[in-house]
Amino acid sequence: MQHINLALFASGQGSNALNIMSFFSNHPTISVELIVCNKADAPIVSATQNRNVAIEICDNEHIEKQGVLIGICEKHAINGVVLAGFLRKIPADFVSHFSNKILNIHPSLLPKYGGENMYGKKVHEAVLKNKEAKTGITIHFVNEEYDKGEIIAQFECQLEPTETLASIQEKIHSLEMENFPKVIEQVFSKA
Ligand code: GRF
């Protein structure tokens, strides 16, 4: 089986990226080789520094330039990509280059609460406002449209009438920590 060299794209805290790095730290066929971040001062950048993983900063202007992200990934022999809290749209040339090899996590049960400008806290605030009885996470392949690629897996949690923004965030965070690495493993073990 081909060895998978993963790149994790993250923009902020990077709790998912760190969890994925730990999960694959001694994996026989999948390793995290690269963190791509669009902000030099993002917490994930400093958190990665003492690990044996390369870091590339690619600012928002460069991300959109054709070939830039592909070049960065080729430099590190990347053959699998995971968006873990990456808040920029991935350019079309990158999507077609890594067709069916880019996974994203979204903190809602897509197609609900997805699309442009639906990220982070905004998703949970909308769920709360609409008094949803459940929410969850979606792991999906990435295509040219925000949150529209083929769904790979969804995990749900029930919501109580007493739920707060913080309690929803905690439930979602637990689902992400528990399930995202396992789904990445399943997808890239079939590659
Ligand atoms: C996660 O909730 C993820 O689902 C969403 O952005 C958040 C990122 O959190 N896309 P972190 O940076 O991994 O801590």
Boltz pocket constraint, residues with backbone or C-beta under 6 A from the ligand:
constraints:
  - pocket:
      binder: B
      contacts: [[A, 10], [A, 11], [A, 12], [A, 13], [A, 14], [A, 15], [A, 16], [A, 17], [A, 84], [A, 85], [A, 86], [A, 105], [A, 106], [A, 107], [A, 119], [A, 120], [A, 172], [A, 176]]
      max_distance: 6.0
